[in-house]
Each structure stands twice: as structure tokens, then as C-alpha cells.
Amino acid sequence: MAKGFKKRKNPEKQGRLTARDVVQKVNLPPQTKIVTGAVDGVKMADVIREFGEPLLNMAQSAEDWRNLLELCIVAWNTALLPETEQRERLATLVRMTYTENQQEIFNVLCEMTARKNQLYAANRRYILNYEISGSGPSAQLGIASTLPETPREANEG
């Protein structure tokens, strides 16, 4: 399955889809805080590895792992959108990004979005960027994400 996840070539991005692409139309408030480390002892890199485990375990190579990780991040961010927008956003993304197995990729993204909503509903952090050092499952993963809004900040806004 992982072998069929080939992307279209985009000269502007050199074939690279970033996790921020899926949330580019989401208007984050200017005061949004961005963090790269642990918040309350929880690192988003660890959360994403755990969240993506069913998909990441399918990787047959380091490149597969990287591509599947990207799908996990896209699914995570999409799950943070209003439910009425999620499927449409995923369909557009898949159509514009992948040349083969579009229905299979769409289904995987929908399943992962549902997994995020079921198991990690309380975690509302958007993943804005990520960096992988090394290759495959043993690679170091660094994630920049939004800081969750505190109840006090929500009342001030």
C-alpha cells in the first residue's frame, strides 16, 4: 500500500507538501503561540508517532515512513477543521497532490481523521511544521505546533 502513495510534481514546492498546506486557509489569531517542545510534559512528536502508529507500521522503507508521517500530519490538522469541511478538504488535497491510488489515500486520510477525533479530541494543537533528522522509524522528529488556548486566554479573546 505504501508504495502507491506517489505525489504529483510541483515545481514551486519541488514535490513537497507541507503540513501547513492543509491549514493555510484557517485564520489563526495573530496572538497564536507556537511551540517546538513539550507542553505540560507532552511532546507533539511523541503524540504524532503514537497517533500514526497503525499507518507508520506499514512503511517498507525510510521514504515510505516519511510519506506516511506526512499523511498522519495532514489527517491530524484536517481533524481540527469543522467536521463539515473535513472530507471536502481531504478530497481536494488528494486530487491535487497524488497521481495514483487517490481513493485509497482518501480513505486512509478519512480513517486517520476519525482516529484523531476519537482518540485525541482534546488535543487541539495544529502542526505547523515538522523536521525529520535521520531516516525511518528511528528518525528524530521535531514538530512546531500551536500552543493550546488556556481557559483564561479564551475568556480574554
N, C-alpha and C positions, 0 to 999 in steps of 0.2 A: 504494500500500500504506500509506504513512504516514498518509493521510487517514482511514483506518478505525480508528485507534487511539484511540477515544473512551472516556473513563472514565465510570464512574458518578459521580454527585454524592454526596458525603459531607458532610453539614452540619458534622460535627465537624472535618474536615480541609479543608473547602471544596474538595473535588475533588482534593486534592493528596496524592499518595502519596510518602512519603519513602523514601529508600534504606534507612533503618534499619528500616522495617517488615518487610522480608524477614528480618532477623536478630534481631527482637525477642525471639524465644524462645531464641536462642543465649545461653548463660550465659557471658559474657566474665568472666574473673577480675577481681576488684576492682583489682588492680595493673596492669591493661592500660594501656599508654601510648598516648595519642592524639596524632597529629602533623598539622600542616597544611602543612608544607613538604616539601622534598626530604629523602630518606633515602638516604645513600650516593650522592648526586648524582642520584637518580631521583625525579621528581615524579609523584605518582599521577594528577594531572590529565593529564599527557602520556601516561601508560600507558593511561588510560581512553580518551583520544582515539584512540590507536593501536589498542587493542583493539576499539573500537566503529566504526572506520572503515567497514567494509562496510555497517553499518546506518546510520550517520550520513550517509553519502553519498546515501542515499535521501531525505533531508529535502527537502521542497519549499517550506518556509517556516521562519521562526525558531521558531514554535510546534512544528512537526514535529520540528525539531532538538532542542528541549528535551525533548519527549516520548520521542524515540528515545534520547537520552542517558540518560534515566531508566530505560528498558528495559535499556540496557547495564549500568547500575549494579546493577539488580536481578539480572541474569544473573550478573554478577561475584560478588556476595555469595552468591547461591544456589550457585554452583560451589564455594564454600568449605564448604558443608554436607556431611555424609556423603552419598555417592552414592545410598544407598538412600532418602534423604529428598528429593532434589532435584526429581524430577518431580512428586511429590505436593504439595510446597510451591508449585511453579510453577502447577500446576493450580488450587489453592485461590486463589492470588493473582489469577490471570487471571479466574476465575469471580467473585470478589468485587469486582474493580476495573474490568473492561471490560464494556461493554454489547454491543459488536459485534465481529465477527471474532475471537471467542475462540480458535478452533482455530488460526487463522493467527498470532495473538500468542503462543499457547503454543508453536507450532512455532519461531517466531523466538527465543523465550527459550531453548528447548532447544538450538537451534543455537549461540546465543551462549554458553551454559553450556559446551557441548562445546568451543567455540573457546577459552574461558578455560582449561579443563582441559588442552587440547592445547598451547597456546602460552605460557601463563603459569602453569603448575602450581607453579612455585617461589615465586610471589608469593602470600603468604597473608594479605595485608592486607585487612581488612574496611573498606569505605567506610561511614562512619557518618553523614556529612552532606556536602552539597555546596552551592555557591553559584555562580550564574551572573551575571556582570555583562556587559551588552550583549546582543546577540541573534545567533543563528545560529552558524555555524562560526567566525566571528571573535571570538566572545564569550570573555571571560576566565572560566576555570573554576577554582574553589577547592575543594579536597577535604580533608575531615578523615577520617583513616583510623587504624586501629590500627597500632602500631609492630610490626614483625616481632619475634618472640621470638628472642633470641640463644641460642646453644648453652649459655652459662653460665647464663642465666635458666632455660632448660628443665631443667637439672640441679638447680637450686635448688628448683623448684616441686614 
